[in-house]
């Protein structure tokens, strides 16, 4: 074996041991960042000559990956932990394939998906080759004596197993101290040995995986670019115009109703603002998404994109934005009545994402060269990374404090469900308003809970450290 391969294999072994320490010994924290720092150091050292394409989007994905990784250190949003873990692994695989792919490959096209499929096939091929090399030494043609002896040992164990079991039960019936002795000595040993065995198995699996993954990424995948001839649209523009006129007429009536209710303080009889706000929020979101799909289909498959057609699509976009505004107002009214929660903040952020998507859709209607797929992917990653790195718990606390100053209502039971990131603003507000019912007891319970945790270096989190520091001033 070459010296370079030996060093590479040992590096993968060390990386797999770090993965075991980072991912399985304690809850994920700063150790996650250390593991991926080591992984990328090994990755770039191994394939540094292959990194030559898609530098802009590659750097963008690299930044997104590290934002998600650092979220385990700088924030404490347990709702994102599982999703982030899966997304990070997926983005790392895509990023590794992207920056080593041929320069002509468009990352937003179906050709790139074929390239990822080729890489998956190569990984399976490498796994098969590794399996064949590993099992080759056990073939009877090469090592006949060892194989025969192994078979005899297995037969002996099979014969001995029922005899040992029967004798054990007979001996345990005759002497209870024998049973206690076996349980005390063998039982603890089995637990310790089982744990060590599982750790060793995981390290070996990770080591093999890293070796095969690096080999797969370094191998070339042949992708033949296909020149697609532009075909004419299949949707007749007269039919499409008729459909858009009908839909826009319906939305015009809906818009008149929305402006009447939300800007003139007039509601239907029997409805409060909170009750009206709750009705139809998700329906409006679904309608807005359907409208977006309609625009994309018409813009792609219409035969002639005349000015009238583009104007109708633009009008449909404006109506969709008004629906998003209506949904935002409904949700704001509901929050004023019932307070701020994770789900309601997520809904607000999703409305903002749709609004940005609609803004670029308007540009696409008039500038056809614009690649919406690329823009939507970038917008979504920026949106999700921003949402992940934001201290949502602190924002919920601050918004509910503002609501308390107007309504005198503060949802203590919901505050108990928030993570440690909510503690610093709660402590700050308690120092200003110590008379709020249940707030001191809440902070005492948080203090007791957080001090019971045994946090090792792998699980270090900046928000938890800040929470512990803030709770020092709270006396039980």
Order of alpha helices (4+ residues) and beta strands (2+ residues): alpha-alpha-alpha-alpha-alpha-alpha-alpha-alpha-alpha-alpha-alpha-alpha-alpha-alpha-alpha-alpha-alpha-alpha-alpha
